[in-house]
Amino acid sequence: MTEHNDKYQYLSDLLMLMLNGRANQEHYALLNEMLRQSEANRRIYVEFMTTYVGLNYPDGAFNFQNEGDVLDFDSGVWQSLAKEEKTAPAITLPKEEAPSELIQKVVHEKVPRKLDRLSVYTVIVSMAAILLLVLMVKLNPVSPNLPLATVATLTDSINATWAEMDYSLNDEILEQDELVLEKGFAELTFGMGAKVMLEAPCRITLNNNNQMYLHAGKLSAHVPPEAYGFTVDTPDASIKDIGTEFGVDVQEGEHSEVHVFKGGIVLWACQEEKEKRSLKAQTLLEENQASRVATGSGVIKTIGFDSDGFIRSREEAIYNIHPTGAIQYLRTLPNSLQMDEFESDAYMRLFLERKRVLLENDVAVAFPGSGVLRPDRLSRDDHHVIPAGTKVDSYLLHYDRKHAEMGVLVKVTGSVTFTRPIVGLIVSYEQLEMTDSLFGNPDILYPIDKSRGLTGEDSKSPINDVITISDDRKRLDVFLTVANIDQIRVLVSAPQNDHSF
């Protein structure tokens, strides 16, 4: 039912564009593609048009005779309808019975009016256009607070650094210009209502209040009904919304990708020919679908859908991290961390256990500052305390070898950068077990094996585990020597309120 409603919304929005005279060649091509794709789309088309006629002609009747009337709907639709006008059966509107009169008068017989499909369609176009014009004036008045040249507004930013510009946190008015986001995240709200989350590094050009150009980088877009047709152009493609939430990733000089989270988009593959941009291929993408256009190819290729590859909200931006090396960040939590149940030879897995934990008591940690930590050199008394009243987020770094062999050690190394400072580490078996109830996720089964913590220097290896925290305490580098399983609990300062980073 939901899928039917979504498709009905896509098609009805597109038809309304045509009815109010705002459709262009791309809209005709899109409608043609949708009608050719499935019988369900064609039935929705018939249902929509029949409803329109019924609402506007309560005394008459109008029905498409069969599905063939819409099978070949394309940019030549007007010629097709004109041809049909000559052969379409007439629609007779019944005459109302005249009331009886005492004095009879001569009444000339009137020939019943005949309405062909083209005539009805033309009347509907005019009536719908007038109706939409009135609604647009009433519902979308020009705001007296924004200049007409306004393209978008900077409505949110998270640790954002811009090239050659110093934008304020919120409500910065943006006009047609090229912008470069060097660090962090930024949310732009376009004049027609589309919201775009930019992820650094990112370079864009604002074209108008419902269109932009992504030269390089990543973005996610949420497009409300009033911003129907929002467009993102890239060096390789053009992406037009038809009621959507989607992500775009441009690797400059390599390819452009689009991933549809909800709704649908129409994708055109583009090529630059003698300084002129031309459209080479097109396709319709719907929810959980993705495609790629290689630079210069003009060819659309289907790829795997990636729901985790884009930042789509403020909350995700706040908790976004950047792993490198052998560290892999997981958004989906494991069910169990028991020995041999969540294994990988290639990666140390990192995931968020709990958010915004308010400490009711002091908590002992191994390392609250920056610099190098060697767990084998820690004494039982060499601990620090995070004071009660501190609010923290808890992450767990987990490595469990898939092919562990007795007496054989492996070395793994990687780093992870957080958006907020690290306030402490928990590395010993005793401390990990004691804090599972406080920081652990209740849906995860944790190991009880004493080797789960860092053991420092292994008796059979001269190499130590080494952990380094950067001066700003946002980057964690690890170098581990592992026999079977190792874990580190990383406590990060939580946002104290919605705008604290």
N, C-alpha and C positions, 0 to 999 in steps of 0.2 A: 504493500500500500504506500509506504513511504517513497519507494523508488518511482511508483507511478506519479505521485504528487510532485516529486522533484522534476521529472521529465515534463509533466504538464506545465510547471512553472517556467522551465527553460523555453519551451515552444511558445507559450502564451506571451512571454516577454518579447520574444523575437517577432511574433506576429504583430504585437502592439507597435513595435518599431516601424513595421511596414505600414500599418494602418494610419500611423500619424506622420508618414512621409519622411522618417528619419533613417530608413534603411539604405544601405549602400550595396555595392557589388559583393562585399565580403559577407554581409548578412544573407543575401540571396544564396550565395555558395554554401553557407553554413546550414540554412534551412534545407537546401537540396540534399546535403550530406545526411542530415538527421532523418529526413523522410525516406531516403534510400536505405538507411541502415536497418530499419525494423518496421514490422507491421504495427507494433504498439505505437510508435511515433506517428504513423499515418492515421491511426484511429484517434489519437489525441488531437491531431490537426483537424479532422472532420468534426470532432466533438466541440472544439473551440469555435470554429466558424459557424456551426449550426446554432450554438448558444447565442452567438452575436446576432445572427439573423432573427432568432426567436425573440430576443430582447427588444430589437429595434422594429420588428414587424409583427406586433401581436395579432393583427387581423389576417395575416397571410401565413404562408408556409414556404419553407425553402429547405431542400435537402440535396446533398450531393448524391448522385445516383449510384456511384460505386467507387471503390478505392482507386481505380484507374485515373480519376480526375486529379489526383495529387502525386501520382508516381513520378511524373516528369517535371515537377515544379522546379524551375531553375531561374537564372537571370533573364530568360525569355518568357517569364510567366505572363506578361501582359499580352504578348502575341498569341500565346496559347489560349488565354481567356477570350481574346477578340475572335479567334477562330471558333471557339465554343459558342459564342453568342449567336452565330448563324444557325447552329444545329440544336441548341438547347431547347427543351420543351418549355413552353410558356408556363408561367405561374399565374393562375387566375385568383384575384382577390375577390371574395364574395361580396355582393352588394348588400347593404343594409336594407331591410324592408321599410318602405316609406310609411309613415303613420297615415291612417285614413283621414281624408279631408272631406268636409261638407261640400265645398265647392271644388269641383274637379277642374283641373287645368291640363292643357295639352303638355305632355312631357315627351320630349324627344328621347328615343331609346339611346342609351349610351353603350358603347362597345366596352366590354370589360378590359381593364388595363392589363397589359402583358409585361411582365418583368423578366428579363433574362438574367443570367448569373452575373454578367459583367456590370449590369446596371445596379443590381443589389449590392455587389461588392463595392462599387464606386460610392454609393450612398453611405455605406458603412464606413468607408475611409473618411469621408467628410465629417460624419457625425462623431466618429471616434477621435478624430483630430481635434475637433472643437472641445469635446469632453476632456481630453488629456491636457489641452492648453489651459482650461479653467482650473483643473486639478493642480497642474504644475505651478500656476500663479498663486493658488491658495496654500499649497503645501510646501513650496520651495521659494519663499520670498527672498529677495536679495538682502543679505545681512548688512545693516548699516555700519557694522563694526569692522568689516573686512574690505579692503580696497578691491576693485574689480580685477586688478592685475594679479591678485593672490592665486598661486597655483596650489600650494599646500601649506600645512602648518606642522612645525615640529612639536608633537604632543607628548613625547616622552624620550628620555635618553638614559642609558645605563653605562657609566664609565666611558662615555663617548669622547673621542678626540677627532676634530675635523682639521683637514689640511687648509691652512691659510684663513681659517675662520674660527670665531669663538662664539658659538651659539649658546644661548641660555638653556636651562633644563627643559622648560616648557613654553609653549605659546609663541615660539619664534615664527614670524611670517616669512615664508619662502616664495620667491618668484622664479621665473624661468632662469635656470642657471645650472652649471655643472657643480656637483658636490662630491667630495671625497671623504669618506669615513675611514679614518686610519685605525682607530681602536674602539672597542665596545659595541654598543647597539643603539639604534635610534628608531623611533616610531614616527612615521609621517602620516598625516591625515590629509588626503587630497580634497580639493574644493567640492567635488561631487560626493564625497563620503568614503571612498576606498581607504583602508588603512594598510600601510606597508611597514613591515619590520625589517630593517637593514642590519646585516651582520658584517662587521669589519673583518678584513679590508674590503672596501666596496666603493665603486665609482659609478655615479648615476648622472643623468641629465633630466631635469624636470621640464617636460614639454608643454603641458597645459593641465587644467584641473582634473583631468581624467586619463592622462597618458604620461608615460615616462620611458626613459631609455636606460637599460642596465648594461654598462660597458664591461664590468667585471665584478665578481663577487656573488653574494647570496642575498635573497630576500624572500619573505613570505608575505602574501597578500590576502586580506579578508575584504570581500567586495559585497556590500549590502545592495538590495534591489535598486535603490536610487542611483547607484553608480554603475548600473548595467553597461557593459561594453568597455569597462576599464581595460587599458591596453599596456602591456609591457613589451617594448621592442628590445632586441639584443642584436649583436653583430650578425647572428646566424638565424634569427627567428623573430616572429611576431606572435604574441600570446594575447588573445582577446577573451575577456570574461563573458560567461553567459550565466552568471549566478554562482559564485565560486569562492573557494579557499584553496590557494595553490602556492607552490614554492618554485623559484627559478634559481638556477645555479649556472653562472657563466664563468668558464675557464678561458680567459682571453687567449685567442689564437688557437684554441683546441676545440671547444664545443659549447653548446647551450643545452641545458636540461630543464624540463618542467615536470613537476610531480603534483598531481591533483589530490588534495586531501578531502575535498567535499565539492559536490556540484559538477561543473564541467567547464571546459575551455575549448576554443578552437585554436589550433596551432598551425602556423604557416612556416615552412622552411624558406629562407631567403638567401639570395646571392647578390654580391656586389659586382656589377658588370659595367665597366667604363664609368665609374663613379655614379652609377644608377642602381638603386635597390629594386630587385624584382622578386616576385613570389614564385616558387618552384613547385611546392607541394603543400597539401593541407590535410589535416585530420582532426577528428573530434576526440578529446580525451575526457573521460569521466572519472568518478571517484576511484581511488586506489590504482590509477594508471599513470604511467610515466613514459616520456619519450626524449630522445636526444637528437640534436642536429649538429653534425661535425662541421667545423668551420670550412666554408667554401664548397660543401658538398651539395647543398640544396636537397638533401635526402633526410627523411624522418625515420628513425629507428626506434622500435619499442625496447625499453629497458626495464629492469626491476624497480618496483615502487619502493621508495625509502621514506617512511614516515618519521624517522628519527634524525634525518639529515638536516633539518631546518629548525630554527628557533621561531616559534609561532606566538609566543605570549611573553609578557613581562616576567611571569614566574619562571618560565624556562630560561629567559635571559639571565635572571638573577642566579640561577643554579647551573648555568652553563660552565663547563670546564673544558680544558684543552689537554688531552693526553698525548704523549709521544712515546716512541720506542715500543717496548713490550707491554705497555699499560693500555688496556681496553676499557672504555667506560660503557656501562650497561644501564639503560633506562628501565629495563625489565628485571625485576628482582628474582633471584633463584629461590627455589623452594627449600633446598637443603645445602648446607656447607659441610656436611659430614664427610669424613675421609673417603676419597675415591668417588664422590657423587657429583662434584662440580669441577671437573678436571680440564686442564689445558696445558700442553707443553709449550705453546707459543706465547701465551699471554698471562699477565697478572690482571685479574678482573677487579675493577673498581665500581662501586655503586653507592648510592645514597641510602643510608639506613633510616635516619630520622631527621626531620626538619624542626628547627626552632625549639630545641629542648631547653627548658629553663631549669638551671641547676638549683636545687633546694639546699644542697650541702656542697662543701669544698670537694673537688675531685682531683686526685693525684694523677699527674701525667709525667711522661718521661722527658718531654722537651717542649718548653714554651717559647723559645726564642728562635733566632736564626743561627746558621752555621752548620757544622758537621757533627753528626751523632754516630757513635759506634756502640751499638747495643751491648757488645761483649765487654765493654769497659764500664758499663753502668753498675754501680753497687746498689744494694737494696735501699740505701739511704739517699741515693742520688736522684730524688724525685722533686717535682715542683707541683704547685697547686693552682688550679683554676678556681677562683673564689665563687661562693654561692651567689646567686643572682645573675650570673652570666648566662646568656642565651647562645647556644651553639647548634650547629648542624653536624651530624655524624656520618662519616664515610668509612667504608671498609675496603681495604686493598687485600685481595685474596689470591693466593697462588697454590694450586694443588696439581702436582705433576701427574700426567696421564700414564706415563710409562716409567714409574719410579723403580730403580734397581738398588738393591742393598749395597750401601757403600759408595754409590755413584752420585756425585754432586753436579748440579747444573747452575750456571750463572745467568741471571736475568737482570735487565736494566731498563729503566724508563723514567719518565717524568710526567707530572701533571700540574697544571696551573689553574688555580681557583680565582674567582672574582673577589673573594674576601680573605683576610689574613687567617693563617693557621694559628690556633691558640694552644695546641698541644697534641702529642702523639701518645698512643697506648700500644706498647710493643711486647710486653711479657705475657706469658700464658696466664699468670695469676690475675693481672689487671684486666686482660681481655675477658676472662670468665666472670670477674666481679662486676664488670660494667655492661655485660650483655643485656641485663634486665633494664638498664637505664638508657643505653644508646642503641641496642640491637633492635631489629625489626621483629615484631611478634609473629609474623608469618614465615619467618626463616628458622630452620632447625640448625643450630650452631654446633660445631664439633666440640668434643670434650677431650680430644687428644692433647697431651701436654706439649706436643711439638708445634702447635698452631702458632705460637708466638715466635719472635726472632730469638734465635739461640746464640747469635753472635758467632764467634769463631768455632767452627766445627772441629772436633778432635782429629778428624782425618784430613783437614784442609787448612792451609796457612792463610786463607783469604777471609777477611771479615765482611760482615754485612755493613754497608755504609749508607747513611741517610743524610741528605743535605737540604736545608731550608734556606731559601733566598733571603736577602736583606729585607725585602718588603713583606716577607713571610707568606707570599702567595704561591710560590712554586716549590714543589717537593720533588727531589731527585732521589731515586733508590737504586742501589746496587746490591743484589741479594745472591747469596750462595745457598741453594736449597737442596735438601735431601728428599723431602716429600711434600710438606705443606708449611706455608708461612702466611701470617696475617699481620696487618698493621691497621689500627683504628686511627683515623685522622679527624680531629675536631677542628672545625672552621667556625669563625665568628658568624653568627646568624644575623640577618638584617633585623635591626631593632624595631623598625616600622617599614611601611611599604616603600619609602623613598630613601632607605639607608643602605649604603653599599660600602 
